[in-house]
Amino acid sequence: MKAKATFYHAGCPVCISAEQTVAQALDPNRYELEITHLGEHKEKIAEAQAKGVQSVPALVLDNQPFHINFGAALADLT
């Protein structure tokens, strides 16, 4: 069974670059990758917060958030 990975971003250049890097780096045999654009899917902001995401871009692997660079705080997306 594959582990779930969720990449949250807001569509900024930093986020898009990180999305491309993450998508290429994760082993598709080990992880099922879901990419969520929080600027387009604001209803998922609460989900991201519940997983510990504080800013985007961020990758959540096995319920552990990893913040990548700094594009925007989640509070800025509401």
C-alpha angles and dihedrals in degrees: 000000000000121000117237121246122186123195114198122195143153102223099257120138092258090052095047092050091049091047091055092047094048093046091053096042102049116088106239089207090062104032137044102211122211117187116204122190102204092193088063097033106042090163087073095059092089089050090052092048091050088055091054099259111152101168140009142281093049136152121209114203120177090346091305115120119220115192115213117203111309124279103152141338114248089240088063091059098059 
